[in-house]
Structure formats: structure tokens, C-alpha cells
Amino acid sequence: MSISFDKAFGMHPEAMMIREKRTQVLAENIANADTPGFKARDMDFQQALANAQHRQGRTVARTHEKHFHIDSSVRKEMQYRNPDQPDTGDANSVDIHRERNEFMQNDLAYRTSLQFLDGRISGLKKAIKGQ
């Protein structure tokens, strides 16, 4: 009997890679908070995940009406963020408080996927050893 890692791990490996890319984008925003003319960017996580699964031949189906709907319309994953605050004269659109909050939320979601995968891998190890 073979083990299907796709079924065992679900969408978490793809989600972790996308979250890692988003971490880099948010870190760039934070690092350039004082750079004149810098425009804050962000990733549309849901769209990036849907695109990754589509490339791998997977689709996400809602199995319950309370599950989140993932929009499959075609749009770019990377987008410039609309500023929440008025321009301070340097044409920089980074709101450092928002960026830090987004960074922490992204980190929490990344760690959640990591813990899920760790639990699944531990379960597979036990199954292989016959425990």
C-alpha cells in the first residue's frame, strides 16, 4: 500500500511556500518604510494558493457552506497596496503598523501550517513503525 503525500499533507506545503514569499514582500515593505517613493506591495494569498493548486491539477472545493470561498478569477497575485494614510510628502505608501500586523499574521499562519505538517509527519512515522 502506497502513501499519498498529497492526501496526507493537503495544501499545506503550497501554503507554506506562498507564505514564505509573502514574508519576503512584507519584510521589504518594512525595510523600505523610510525610502522616499517606495510603494508598499502585498500578495493576494488566496489567489496565489488557487493558482498553485491549479498548476498542479488540484482544485479547491467548498464542502460546507461555512468554508471560505476561494475566488478563481484571474488577477495578479502581487499587487501594490492602497495607502491608508495621507501622503507625508515623500510618496512612500508604507504604513509600518499595518505592515508589522500583516507580517505577524502571516508568521502565525506559517507556523500553524508547519505544526500541522509536523503532526502529519509524526503520524506517518508511527504508522510506518507500526506503533
N, C-alpha and C positions, 0 to 999 in steps of 0.2 A: 504494500500500500504506500503510495507516494504522498508526500506532504505538499500542499499547495501554499506557498508563501503568500501569494496574492490574497487567498482567502484568509489566511492566518493573520496577516498584518493589515489588510484593508487598505485604506487610503492614507494611512499614517506616514509611510516613507515619502510619498509625494508631498504631503502636507509639511513635513519637516524640511524638505529641500526648499519649498516655496517660502516657508517662514525664515529660513536662513538667508535667502535672497532679500526678503523684506527687512531683516535685521540690518543688513548692509546698507540698504537705502535709507532707513531711519537714522542709522549712525552717521551717514554722510550729511543728512539734514542737520543733525545736532552739531556736527563738527563745523558746519558752514553757517551757523546761526549768526555770526557777525560778518560774514562775507558780503560786501555790497553787490547787489544784483542777483544773488543766488535765489533760485526758485525751488521751494520745497516740493519733493516728489513722494509718491507712495504707490504701493501696488494694490490692485483690486484682488484680494486673496481668493475670493470665491470664483472669480473669473479665471485666475491663474490655475486653480485646482481643477476646475471644469475643463480647461484647455489641456492640462497634463493628463487627465483621465481620458479625454477624447483621443489624444495622440496614442495612448496605449490601448485603445479599443474598449475602454470601460465607459459606462455611463452611470450617472448617479440618479437613482430613482427614489422618489418620496414614498415610503411605505406607511406613513402615518400623517394625518393632516396637520399635526403639530410640529413636524420636522421642518427645518428651514428649506426654503425653495432656492435652488441654485439656478440663476439666470444663465441660459446658454447662448444668449445673444452675442454676436461678435463685436468686441471692442478691445481696445488695448489694455493690457494688464498694468502697464506703468503709466501713471498719469501725474500731471502737475496738480498740486493741491491748491484749492482756492483759499486765499488768506482769510482768517477770521478777524484780523485786526487791521486798522488803517495803516497805510504805508507811513513809515517813520522817516522817509526821505532818502533811504539808501536802496530802495527797490528790492529788499530782501523779504521773502514771504514766509520765513521760518518763524513759527510760534514755538519757542523752546519748551513751554509747558505741555503743549499738545504733543510734540514730538516725544518727549520723555514718557508721557502716558501711553502713547501708541507703542513705544519701544517696550515698556513693561508688560503691556497686554500681550504683545507678540511673543515676548520671552515666556510668559506664563503658558500660552498655548503651545509653544515649542516644548516646554518641559512636560506638559501634560501628554503630548504625543510620545515623548521619549519614555515616560513612565509606562504608558500603555504598551509600547513595543517591548520594554524590559520585562513586563509581566507576561506577555505572549511568548517571548523567547525562553523565559524560565519555565513556562508551562510545556513548551515543546521539548526542552531538555529533560524534564521529568518524564514525559511520555516516551522519549527515546530510551531513557534508562530503565523504564518500567516501574517507576515509583508511584 
